[in-house]
Amino acid sequence: MNHWRLSRACLFASVMVVGLAACNREKLPGLGPVTGAVSMDGQPVADAQVTFDGAKTGDSAALGKTDSSGRYELYYTRGHKGSTIGEHLVHISTYSESSDDPPRIHKETIPSRYNVKSELKADVKRGANKLDFELKSGGEIIQPGDDEPKKGKGKGKKN
């Protein structure tokens, strides 16, 4: 193969690789990075799922999980940090079920006004967003699959 053919073959291969890479890119909405902390009655909440519902119809939710000190970071999709720009309904829950056999269940410890009946809202803006949530115990706690809601510890009204 002469030098000219080899150069054309390399150029063609390069154009194909760039073209395929461009076609496979996800079309992402504008995202704002979101970090923060979750506490309840002044204590960090560990291993809680933090969910920001989509700001607009059709937007995906952004998810994060708190570490042992209650800190979280949101991800819109794998490899893409943040949440869509705008106001979100926020859900914070400690309930989880493992895929083990038999499954291990971590019970809900957070009142329903912060998860299944959430009253939490957050406004995500362009640029970095630090959004902390200071929850109060007390009130109804709903365990998925239970028929009877339980009252949380401490004083609180049933929602």
Backbone as a ProteinNet text record, in pm:
[ID]
protein_1_A
[PRIMARY]
MNHWRLSRACLFASVMVVGLAACNREKLPGLGPVTGAVSMDGQPVADAQVTFDGAKTGDSAALGKTDSSGRYELYYTRGHKGSTIGEHLVHISTYSESSDDPPRIHKETIPSRYNVKSELKADVKRGANKLDFELKSGGEIIQPGDDEPKKGKGKGKKN
[TERTIARY]
85.6	0	90.5	59.9	145	109.4	192.9	178.5	44.9	2.8	-121.6	-241.1	-248.3	-359.9	-360.9	-246.6	-237.1	-286.2	-248.4	-294.2	-445	-500.8	-646.9	-718.6	-663.8	-725.2	-724.9	-614.5	-606.2	-703.3	-711.6	-802.8	-947.7	-983.3	-1119.3	-1152.1	-1058.7	-1079.5	-1097.3	-1018.8	-1030.8	-1166.3	-1211.8	-1342.1	-1452.9	-1443.9	-1545.7	-1549.9	-1435	-1429.4	-1490.7	-1454.1	-1509.8	-1659.9	-1702.7	-1844.9	-1924.9	-1875	-1945.4	-1950.4	-1843.7	-1841.3	-1945.1	-1958.3	-2055.8	-2197.4	-2222.8	-2357.3	-2396.9	-2301.1	-2332.3	-2342.2	-2320.5	-2329.2	-2474	-2491.9	-2624.8	-2662.5	-2788.4	-2836.3	-2882	-2801.6	-2829.6	-2889.7	-2985.9	-3034	-2927.3	-2948.3	-2856.6	-2858.5	-2742.4	-2732.1	-2656	-2695.1	-2622.4	-2569.6	-2440	-2385.5	-2453.3	-2489.3	-2557.6	-2487.7	-2449.2	-2395.6	-2464.5	-2451.4	-2509.6	-2501.2	-2577.5	-2580.9	-2724.2	-2752.2	-2883.2	-2863.2	-2939.3	-2936.1	-3079.2	-3096.8	-3227.4	-3204.4	-3271.9	-3255.8	-3108.8	-3036	-2897.7	-2796.7	-2841.7	-2752	-2747.1	-2629.4	-2620.9	-2704.5	-2764.2	-2842	-2755.8	-2712.5	-2627.5	-2711.9	-2660.1	-2721	-2863.4	-2891.4	-3023.5	-3017	-3122.6	-3135.6	-3193.4	-3127.2	-3174.3	-3214.3	-3340	-3392.2	-3451.3	-3404.7	-3464.3	-3545.6	-3679.9	-3763	-3723.7	-3752.7	-3723	-3791.1	-3724.1	-3781.1	-3894.8	-3883.7	-3986	-4032.3	-4151.4	-4202.2	-4103.2	-4069.9	-3975.1	-3832.6	-3800.5	-3666.7	-3653.4	-3538.4	-3511.3	-3484.8	-3506	-3472.1	-3320.8	-3268.8	-3127.4	-3120.5	-3019.4	-3009.5	-2875.7	-2877.4	-2755.5	-2777.9	-2670.7	-2680.2	-2588.5	-2637.4	-2557.3	-2450.4	-2337	-2230.7	-2251.5	-2154.9	-2168.7	-2181.6	-2138.3	-2152	-2270.5	-2356.2	-2477	-2457.7	-2337.7	-2311	-2354	-2398.7	-2441.6	-2396.1	-2398.5	-2374.5	-2471.9	-2538.3	-2637.4	-2574.9	-2633.6	-2597.4	-2723.5	-2715.2	-2827.4	-2830.8	-2716.1	-2697.7	-2557.8	-2527.2	-2394.1	-2290.4	-2201.5	-2094.6	-2131.6	-2255.3	-2297.3	-2352.2	-2274.2	-2312.1	-2409.7	-2500.2	-2588.4	-2733.7	-2813.1	-2957.3	-2999	-3116.6	-3165.1	-3189.4	-3181.3	-3202	-3351.7	-3384.3	-3523.2	-3561.6	-3691.6	-3741.5	-3777.6	-3738.4	-3758.4	-3832.8	-3912.8	-3964.8	-3856.6	-3823.4	-3712.6	-3767.3	-3711.8	-3749.3	-3623	-3631.2	-3518.4	-3569.4	-3504.7	-3553	-3437.9	-3455.2	-3356.5	-3398.2	-3518.4	-3564.6	-3483.8	-3439.6	-3375.5	-3393	-3386.7	-3398.6	-3287.3	-3205.8	-3094.3	-3144.6	-3061.4	-3097.9	-3049	-3002.1	-2957.2	-3074.7	-3043.2	-3147.7	-3124.4	-3199.2	-3315.5	-3271.3	-3359.3	-3323.2	-3308.1	-3212.7	-3197.2	-3274.1	-3354.6	-3435.9	-3387.8	-3363.5	-3331.3	-3458.3	-3513.9	-3642.3	-3632.5	-3746.3	-3758.3	-3751.5	-3669.4	-3659.2	-3694.5	-3727.5	-3754.8	-3905.6	-3962.8	-4106.7	-4148.6	-4272	-4325.3	-4329.8	-4332	-4336.1	-4206.3	-4103.8	-3978.2	-3954.8	-4046.8	-4028.6	-4158.6	-4240.7	-4358.5	-4462.3	-4466.9	-4556.7	-4472.6	-4366.6	-4266.3	-4320.5	-4270.4	-4297.7	-4169.9	-4061.4	-3931.9	-3922.3	-3870.9	-3845.4	-3705.6	-3645.6	-3513	-3503.8	-3438	-3420.3	-3274.4	-3253.9	-3119.6	-3092.2	-2979.1	-2938.4	-2814.5	-2781.3	-2657.2	-2539.9	-2435.2	-2320.4	-2340.4	-2247.2	-2248.7	-2365.4	-2431	-2542.2	-2510.7	-2511.2	-2495.3	-2630	-2698.1	-2833.5	-2838.3	-2847.7	-2855.1	-3000.7	-3031.4	-3166.3	-3157.5	-3223.1	-3226.8	-3366.8	-3380.5	-3510.2	-3538.5	-3666.9	-3712.2	-3784.4	-3753.2	-3822	-3964.2	-4042.1	-4180.7	-4273.5	-4390.8	-4486.6	-4490.5	-4566.8	-4592.5	-4468.7	-4437.6	-4332.9	-4398.8	-4385.2	-4448.9	-4343.2	-4360.6	-4274.1	-4337.3	-4266.5	-4323.1	-4371.8	-4494.3	-4553.2	-4633.5	-4620.1	-4699.4	-4833.5	-4935	-5068.6	-5086.4	-5019.3	-5035.6	-4914.7	-4933.6	-4822.1	-4788.3	-4662.6	-4616	-4581.6	-4596.3	-4553.1	-4403.3	-4334.1	-4188.7	-4157.4	-4029.9	-3990.7	-4003.1	-4021.2	-4032.4	-4173	-4192.6	-4324.2	-4344.7	-4460.3	-4490.9	-4635.7	-4688.7	-4825.7	-4828.7	-4937.4	-4957.2	-4994.8	-4932	-4962.1	-5090.3
-116.6	0	123.3	215.9	334.3	432.8	530.2	627.9	702.4	739.6	813.3	730.7	603.5	516.5	498.5	477.8	461	587	702.9	829.2	842.9	810.8	818.3	720.2	599.4	498.8	546.6	604.8	657.2	773.2	862.2	975.1	926.1	829.8	774.2	710	632.6	567.8	672.2	778.1	884.8	953	983.1	1047.8	956.5	827.3	732.3	725.9	721.3	715	840.8	958	1084.1	1089	1048.3	1048.9	957.2	835.4	742.6	795.3	854.7	910.4	1021.8	1105.8	1215.1	1160.7	1053	995	929.5	881.2	809	898.1	1026.2	1117.1	1128.7	1126.6	1147.9	1293.7	1317.5	1455.9	1490.5	1569.6	1604.6	1743.8	1761	1897.4	1973.1	2101.7	2178.7	2122.7	2098	2042.3	2136.5	2137.2	2210.3	2109.1	2110.8	2019.6	2044	1935.7	1947.8	1860	1922.3	1851.6	1908.5	1839.1	1888.7	1785.1	1808.8	1717.1	1702.8	1586.2	1558.1	1526.3	1595.5	1567.1	1559	1487.7	1483.4	1509.3	1610.6	1654.2	1682	1739.5	1777.7	1666.5	1543.9	1430.9	1392.5	1357.3	1318.6	1193.6	1190.2	1073.5	997.7	877.5	795	701.4	665	566.3	600.1	726.1	769.1	795.9	757.2	786.9	927.7	1014.4	1150.9	1156.7	1191.6	1194.4	1330.8	1392.8	1516	1476.2	1486.9	1459.4	1555.5	1518.3	1606.2	1741	1848.1	1982.6	2003	1940.8	1953	1815.1	1806.5	1680.6	1624	1497.7	1433.3	1432.1	1517.3	1516.3	1395.3	1333	1221.8	1275.6	1189.8	1224.8	1218.1	1291.8	1284.9	1215.2	1130.3	1048	1064.2	1048.2	1047	963.5	929.6	853	919	931.5	995.4	900.4	958.1	879.3	880.6	830.4	819.8	955.8	1062.8	1196.2	1273.3	1204.6	1266.3	1342.7	1343.1	1417.8	1336.6	1409	1344.5	1427.3	1363.9	1429	1365.5	1448.4	1397	1358.1	1254.4	1209.3	1205.4	1264.9	1263.8	1131.6	1090.1	959.1	913.3	789.4	738.9	827.7	881	964.8	1111.4	1148.4	1288.5	1337.6	1420.4	1472.6	1587.7	1600.4	1715.4	1680.4	1784.8	1774.5	1882.6	1864.8	1964.8	2097.1	2204.6	2339.3	2360.3	2416.3	2446.8	2394.7	2409	2366	2217.9	2147.7	2003.3	1966.2	1860.7	1794.8	1697.5	1696.8	1616.9	1509	1388.7	1275.6	1223.8	1200.3	1144.9	1023.8	908.4	783.1	694.4	625.9	528.4	386	365.8	231.2	175.1	52.3	-16.9	-166.5	-237.3	-382.5	-437.6	-527.1	-583.8	-690.7	-728.6	-834.9	-970.5	-976.5	-1103.4	-1199.8	-1325.6	-1425.6	-1488	-1459.9	-1370.9	-1224.3	-1136.6	-994.3	-933.9	-841.5	-764.6	-634.8	-602.4	-481.3	-381.3	-257.8	-146.6	-63.6	-55.8	11.6	162.3	218.9	364.3	424.4	526.1	596.7	744	784.8	925.9	945.1	1046.8	1072.2	1089.5	1048	1047.6	1186.2	1292.3	1428	1463.4	1376.1	1396.1	1292.5	1194.6	1094.9	1069.2	971.2	938	1049.9	1134.7	1251.1	1378.7	1384.2	1489.2	1630.9	1715	1858.6	1935.6	1862	1924.8	1972.1	2092.7	2147	2206.7	2205.6	2264.9	2325.7	2439.9	2509.4	2494.7	2426.2	2405.8	2514.3	2579.9	2687.5	2643.9	2719.8	2693.6	2714.8	2639.9	2649.1	2559.7	2562.6	2474.7	2507.9	2404.7	2418.4	2336.4	2401.7	2330.9	2336.9	2221.5	2215.6	2117.9	2174	2094	2078.8	1964.2	1937	1902.2	1984.8	1962.8	1915.8	1783.8	1721	1715.4	1704.8	1690.1	1556.5	1482.1	1355.8	1383.8	1280	1292.7	1290.4	1235.5	1224.7	1084.1	1070.2	941	888	760.9	692.2	576.2	572.5	468	369.4	242.5	135	78.4	76.2	17.1	-125.1	-153.7	-285.6	-296.5	-201.3	-203.6	-138.3	-188.9	-129.7	-15.8	-25.2	72	164.8	295.5	388.7	393.6	413.3	422.1	566.5	601.8	734.6	730.6	836.8	846	882.2	874.6	912	1061.9	1102	1244.2	1294.2	1422.8	1483.5	1526.2	1503.5	1545.4	1515.4	1588.1	1567.2	1465.8	1392.7	1302.4	1388	1360.6	1439.3	1397.7
0	0	0	-88.9	-93.1	18.1	33.4	141.2	132.5	12.5	-6.3	39.5	1.7	43.1	194.5	253.2	397.7	469.3	419.4	479.2	468	352.2	333.6	424.4	437.8	524.7	670.5	714.3	852.1	872.6	773.6	782.1	789	704.9	703.8	839	891.8	1022.2	1132.1	1129.4	1229.6	1222.2	1100.8	1082.8	1133.3	1108.1	1153.8	1306.4	1370.5	1516.3	1576.6	1526.2	1576.6	1550.8	1432.8	1399.6	1488.8	1514	1602.3	1745.1	1790.6	1926.1	1939.2	1837	1841.2	1841	1767.8	1760.9	1892	1969.8	2092.1	2214.6	2200.3	2315.2	2360.4	2493.9	2548.7	2530.4	2500.9	2496	2637	2705.2	2844	2852.2	2943.7	2969.7	3048.9	3070.3	3154.3	3295.5	3351.3	3485.8	3577.3	3703.5	3806.8	3907.3	3937.7	4038.1	4173.1	4243.9	4373.1	4476.4	4587.4	4703.1	4825.7	4937.2	5060.2	5169.6	5274.7	5388.6	5437.1	5495.2	5552.9	5700.2	5784.6	5928.1	5979.2	6090.8	6156.6	6304.5	6354.1	6493.1	6524.9	6427.2	6446.4	6425.9	6399.7	6379.6	6231.8	6178.1	6037.2	6009.4	5891.7	5848.5	5748	5787.6	5701.4	5616.1	5499.6	5410.1	5369	5346.6	5299.5	5149.7	5080.1	4937.3	4925.2	4848.7	4823.8	4676.8	4651	4514.1	4484.7	4376.2	4325.8	4203.4	4210.4	4093.2	3981.4	3857.3	3745	3761.2	3723.2	3735.6	3636.2	3519.2	3415	3374.4	3318.9	3267.8	3167.1	3181.9	3091.7	3142.8	3242.1	3300.6	3392.3	3390.5	3482.1	3621.7	3720.9	3858.3	3874.8	3971.7	4008.9	4144.2	4161.4	4281.3	4350.8	4482.2	4561.3	4685.5	4754.2	4878.6	4980	5103.1	5207.1	5259.2	5297	5359.2	5510.5	5585.1	5730.6	5799.5	5734.1	5793.9	5734	5659.3	5605.9	5476.3	5420.3	5296.3	5173.7	5071.7	4947.2	4827.2	4710.7	4582.3	4484.1	4403.1	4309.3	4175.8	4115.7	3980.8	3896.3	3778.1	3683.7	3608	3558.4	3496.9	3533.2	3505.9	3537	3468.5	3548.5	3494.8	3477.6	3504.3	3490.6	3624.1	3690.8	3821.4	3806	3904.5	3910.5	3891.6	3878.6	3858.6	3759.8	3701.3	3606.8	3678.3	3603.1	3656.2	3682.5	3798.3	3831.1	3968.7	4000.4	4130.8	4127.5	4234.4	4244.2	4371.1	4363.2	4481.8	4525.1	4654.8	4706.8	4799.7	4787.2	4873.1	4940.8	5072.2	5147.1	5222.8	5202.2	5258.9	5302.7	5416.9	5463.2	5429.1	5375.3	5341.8	5225.4	5238.9	5127	5145.9	5036.2	5036.9	4949.2	5005	4929.2	4833.2	4739.2	4645	4694.5	4819.6	4877.9	4890.4	4911.8	4934.5	5070.4	5173.2	5176.6	5179.1	5130.5	5125.7	5265.2	5277.4	5401.4	5383.4	5483.6	5476	5579.8	5533.4	5622.4	5633	5752.9	5773	5754	5720.9	5709.9	5849	5866	5995.1	5980.1	5858.7	5831.4	5812.3	5876.3	5861.6	5715.7	5688.5	5551.4	5488.3	5568	5510.6	5437.2	5449.6	5378.5	5268	5252.4	5147.2	5070.9	5109.4	5027.7	5021.5	5122.6	5123.6	5133.5	5057.8	5074.4	5061.8	5151.4	5149.9	5113.9	5088.5	5062.3	4917.8	4900.4	4766.7	4765.5	4647.4	4631.3	4492.8	4485.4	4358.6	4314.5	4202.4	4148.6	4045.8	4061.1	3970.3	3892	3788.9	3715.9	3811	3792.8	3883.1	4003.4	4096.5	4213.4	4306.8	4357.7	4451.5	4575.9	4693.6	4820.8	4889.8	4894.7	4948.5	5065.7	5187.1	5309	5351.1	5412	5461.1	5608.2	5692.5	5836.2	5872.2	5890	5914.9	6064.4	6096.5	6235.5	6248	6355.5	6378.8	6427	6437	6480.7	6361.6	6382.4	6273.7	6217	6114.3	6052	5978.1	6003.4	5928.5	5856.2	5725.3	5645.6	5598.5	5637.8	5590	5463.6	5352.8	5231.4	5259.3	5216.7	5238.2	5366.4	5459.4	5583.4	5559.4	5626.6	5617.3	5716.7	5831	5939	5948.3	5925.5	5948.5	6096.3	6128.1	6266.4	6297.8	6424.6	6469.8	6490.9	6449.9	6469.4	6612	6648.6	6784.2	6802.1	6923.3	6952.5	6930.4	6956	6941.4	6798.2	6748.9	6612.9	6581.5	6487.9	6445.5	6333.4	6326.5	6214.6	6094.7	5980.1	5860.2	5798.5
[MASK]
+++++++++++++++++++++++++++++++++++++++++++++++++++++++++++++++++++++++++++++++++++++++++++++++++++++++++++++++++++++++++++++++++++++++++++++++++++++++++++++++

